[in-house]
Amino acid sequence: SDWTDLGGCWGRPGVCAIFDYLRVAGIKDVYWRVFNGGLAMYPSKVAQVQDRRGYDEWKAMQLYPQPTVRVEYLKALDFNTCDPVADAVEIAKEFGINLHLWYSIYEDDHGGAFLCDFAREHPEYWQQDREGRSYRGTLDFFYEEVRSYKQAIIDELLAYETKGLLLDFVRHNACPSADRDGIHRFGYNPAIRDHYRETHGTDPMDLPPDNEQWLTFKREIMTTFLHEVRTKMDCTETCRELSLMLWPVDYSRWACLDVPRLTEERVVQMVCMMSLKYSRSPQEAIDQYHIMQPQVRNPEVAILPGLCCYDGIYPGHVNACVDAAEKAGIEEMMLFEADSLSRFNLACSVRAINLGLPNYKRTLTATRVPTTNSDDLDWSVVPVFSDFLFNSGVKPEEVPSERTEVQIAYDEAAVVFRFTCYDSAMEVALSPREERPEQQYYLDALGPRTQSYYINSFNVFLDAHHSHQSFHHFGVSPTNERAQETFLDTDWDGEWESSVTAEANRWIGWVRVPYHSLGITPPATGDEWGVNLLRGIRAKEETSIWFYILWSLPFPDDMGHLKFVRC
């Protein structure tokens, strides 16, 4: 919820901004966070509502101003004045996205500035360890008052028309629930010790932390609480999916949360994991899954490893993680969080993944031939590629209006792209370019970066160094008007050749690029470049593309791959 303001929009426009990226990225399930520490990010009648006090607390703690801390946006946050959850319900329905509410139920502060009045006024409910230390913002669910307070919040959340609840047991005010041995370290409040002593005849202080009877006693507290949540959800019309957000650890010992029992009894329908190390390593996603798999005792309960994007990530990292997870048999992953789609340019890659066409699977091949001289080249031995995707235009489908075919060959001197652009309105394709007096100065300055150029041209984008940071662009129109540039240098002008022939229902041509123009040596068999292909259909005001882009210009890290092979 607070990402909406961090991105420069507050209120409903901010919610729309987040959901626009979710829609473009092809995401169908979003978990919308409703609490910041102990403060509600909606106009709650039960909990304290977040307003600018978060900012004031930061200042009082002398954590701000600092040159590297961004908290000024907190001044604008006041969830008494708008309800982003109600907006999210409405917008998600419009976009066909399943909305779940993400409640950080296990903490009542978040970094020292978001302690709610309930926790502030009841330090006796704070969790205590064996040494008698109390932990601010970590309420113990042993107390009836704590459970009643949390259930009242659950009642409020269930009043919204959503698909489910995600209860976050990761966030705990930056306080691990376990000691260094991975054993739950809380439950030593005097009232809890007294109750256990009366029930079992032993003071927990006289037991080792991993005593099974003591752990079972503590597990039953949260199990009973979640059974009550499940009963409430079963009485709603839509909110039926209960999910847990966990670290990749043994939760029965780590936090006395009985995941095996909760999943076996179908109290929980999904478990997702946050990286304990905030890692972007592909292997960690697999490790998370394998740690949680034996704890989930029902095959119908989904297990989602998490990919953490808080500290920055490249689209290529997302692809690498998803590729590794897929090879390990993992069907779904959780992306933390939605703002990363815009902040780190992930929308295209995530969209391709969600539609089943990620760039790590999108590979064209260039076939080795004796010569790329157009008069002597035997195109019959070169594969034809025609799997283009709808990119821009006025229609909802993903299928282009016209077919495009491409063949790619190479020799020791150059790579050549042969293309056939079918077009049922060739008279439009061949007509002179329309002048637009009110815009022409800008159109001339932008050249091939304008949409008007792309909608009547065939374009090759090559990342020959496979750096994921730049490309060379070569474009031709049906009348062989040419354009060239690099991602960074719009004035680049290198040596290359092209030819175009117009026919009754198509235009056919080729683009030949010498390696020396790209500053590289000839590729060896098995080498890979980055590649994208973009074709325009002028009569339809439409473009189609081989791999997705978000705006009009391909981004190097989103490209698919060109592999050099022999026949």
Sequence and secondary structure as in RCSB ss.txt:
>XXXX:A:sequence
SDWTDLGGCWGRPGVCAIFDYLRVAGIKDVYWRVFNGGLAMYPSKVAQVQDRRGYDEWKAMQLYPQPTVRVEYLK
ALDFNTCDPVADAVEIAKEFGINLHLWYSIYEDDHGGAFLCDFAREHPEYWQQDREGRSYRGTLDFFYEEVRSYK
QAIIDELLAYETKGLLLDFVRHNACPSADRDGIHRFGYNPAIRDHYRETHGTDPMDLPPDNEQWLTFKREIMTTF
LHEVRTKMDCTETCRELSLMLWPVDYSRWACLDVPRLTEERVVQMVCMMSLKYSRSPQEAIDQYHIMQPQVRNPE
VAILPGLCCYDGIYPGHVNACVDAAEKAGIEEMMLFEADSLSRFNLACSVRAINLGLPNYKRTLTATRVPTTNSD
DLDWSVVPVFSDFLFNSGVKPEEVPSERTEVQIAYDEAAVVFRFTCYDSAMEVALSPREERPEQQYYLDALGPRT
QSYYINSFNVFLDAHHSHQSFHHFGVSPTNERAQETFLDTDWDGEWESSVTAEANRWIGWVRVPYHSLGITPPAT
GDEWGVNLLRGIRAKEETSIWFYILWSLPFPDDMGHLKFVRC
>XXXX:A:secstr
 THHHHTT  SHHHHHHHHHHHHHTT  EEEEE EETTEESS  SSS B STHHHHHHHHTT  S TT   GGGG
G  TTS  HHHHHHHHHHHHT EEEEEE TT S STTS   HHHHH GGGEEE TT  EEEEEE TTSHHHHHHH
HHHHHHHHTS  SEEEEE S STT  SB TTS B     HHHHHHHHHHHSS GGGS TT HHHHHHHHHHHHHH
HHHHHHHHHTSSS  EEEEEE SS HHHHT   HHHHHHTTS SEEEE  TT    HHHHHHHHHHHGGG   TT
SEEE EEE TT   HHHHHHHHHHHHHTT    EEE TTHHHHTT HHHHHHHHTT  TTT EEEEEE S   TT
T  GGGS  B   EEEESS S SS SS EEEEEEE SSEEEEEEEEE TTHHHHHS     TTTHHHHHHHGGGS
HHHHTT EEEEEETT  SS  EEEEE TT  EEEEESS TT     EEEEEE SSEEEEEEEEEHHHHT     T
T EEEEEEEEEEGGGTEEEESS  SSSS  GGG EEEEEE  
